[in-house]
Amino acid sequence: MSPDELVIAEWSESPYTSYDLRGAVVEHRVVVAAIEDVGTDVRHEVRSGDVDRVPSTWTEAEVVEARPHGLARVDGVAQW
């Protein structure tokens, strides 16, 4: 993580109720990244070492860009 990024929230959940995934944990975090002369990005990232459909490395689930002209949700973020 670069010095221009800050984790502002982190949590984990066990969202699955099926027998084989009941103990699986999905981790979440919200990262704010300052981009010089451009604006700010806010990223919701996820990871899990327990669930195949969720990557084991921090992966963007949702991104919002804050620019001088306003806020925009980024399309094309990989669907995990």
Secondary structure, DSSP 8 states (H G I E B T S, - for coil): --TTEEEEEEEEE----STTTTT--EEEEEEEEEETTTEEEEEEEEE-SS-TTS-SS-EEEEEEEEETTEEEE-S-----
